[in-house]
Amino acid sequence: IESKEGIAKAREIVAEPAVAQVFVGYGTLGGVFRGDPAGREAAAATILAACKEYKKPCGFPTNTPAEMEQRMGEGWTVHI
């Protein structure tokens, strides 16, 4: 999910039975929320909340072991 439209429909997307796992397009969201890092994080949190609600694996692109640990602590379960 990497657009404002996708974020607005995150629960619908994640709830689909055919969706096995979800990835946040965090890099792309940097452009969508240019100059608004809090908005970018809130968008990611919205996606993660939907994944938790529907018990679906949720992916986040991590770049370092420390970032992976941070995101795992938040509940992200797939790291690319």
C-alpha positions as CSV (number, residue, x, y, z in Angstrom):
1,I,0.0,0.0,0.0
2,E,1.6,3.2,-1.1
3,S,-1.0,5.9,-1.8
4,K,-3.4,8.0,0.2
5,E,-6.3,6.1,-1.5
6,G,-4.7,2.8,-0.4
7,I,-4.3,4.0,3.1
8,A,-7.9,5.1,3.3
9,K,-8.9,1.6,2.2
10,A,-6.3,-0.3,4.1
11,R,-8.9,-2.2,6.2
12,E,-10.8,-3.2,3.1
13,I,-7.6,-4.3,1.3
14,V,-6.3,-6.3,4.2
15,A,-9.7,-7.9,4.9
16,E,-9.9,-9.5,1.5
17,P,-9.5,-13.3,1.9
18,A,-7.2,-13.5,-1.1
19,V,-4.7,-11.1,0.5
20,A,-2.1,-13.3,2.2
21,Q,0.3,-10.5,3.3
22,V,0.6,-6.7,3.0
23,F,3.6,-4.5,2.4
24,V,3.8,-0.8,3.2
25,G,5.4,1.2,0.3
26,Y,7.3,3.3,2.9
27,G,9.7,4.7,0.3
28,T,6.9,5.8,-1.9
29,L,5.0,7.3,1.0
30,G,8.0,9.6,1.6
31,G,7.0,11.3,-1.6
32,V,3.3,11.2,-0.9
33,F,3.9,12.8,2.5
34,R,6.8,15.0,1.4
35,G,7.7,17.2,4.3
36,D,5.4,15.4,6.7
37,P,7.3,12.6,8.4
38,A,4.6,12.3,11.1
39,G,2.0,11.8,8.3
40,R,4.1,9.1,6.8
41,E,4.5,7.3,10.1
42,A,0.7,7.6,10.8
43,A,0.0,6.1,7.3
44,A,2.3,3.2,8.1
45,A,0.6,2.8,11.5
46,T,-2.8,2.7,9.8
47,I,-1.7,-0.2,7.6
48,L,-0.1,-2.0,10.5
49,A,-3.3,-1.7,12.5
50,A,-5.3,-3.3,9.7
51,C,-2.8,-6.1,9.5
52,K,-3.0,-6.8,13.2
53,E,-6.8,-6.6,13.2
54,Y,-7.1,-9.2,10.4
55,K,-4.1,-11.2,11.6
56,K,-2.2,-10.8,8.3
57,P,1.6,-10.6,8.0
58,C,2.7,-7.0,7.4
59,G,5.9,-6.0,5.7
60,F,8.2,-3.0,6.2
61,P,11.4,-2.3,4.3
62,T,14.2,-2.2,6.9
63,N,17.8,-1.2,6.2
64,T,19.6,-2.0,9.4
65,P,19.4,-4.5,12.2
66,A,18.4,-1.7,14.6
67,E,15.6,-0.6,12.3
68,M,14.5,-4.2,12.0
69,E,14.3,-4.6,15.7
70,Q,12.4,-1.3,16.1
71,R,9.9,-2.3,13.5
72,M,9.5,-5.8,14.9
73,G,8.8,-4.2,18.2
74,E,6.0,-2.2,16.6
75,G,4.5,-5.5,15.2
76,W,5.8,-5.6,11.6
77,T,6.4,-9.2,10.8
78,V,8.0,-9.3,7.3
79,H,11.2,-7.4,6.5
80,I,12.6,-6.8,3.0
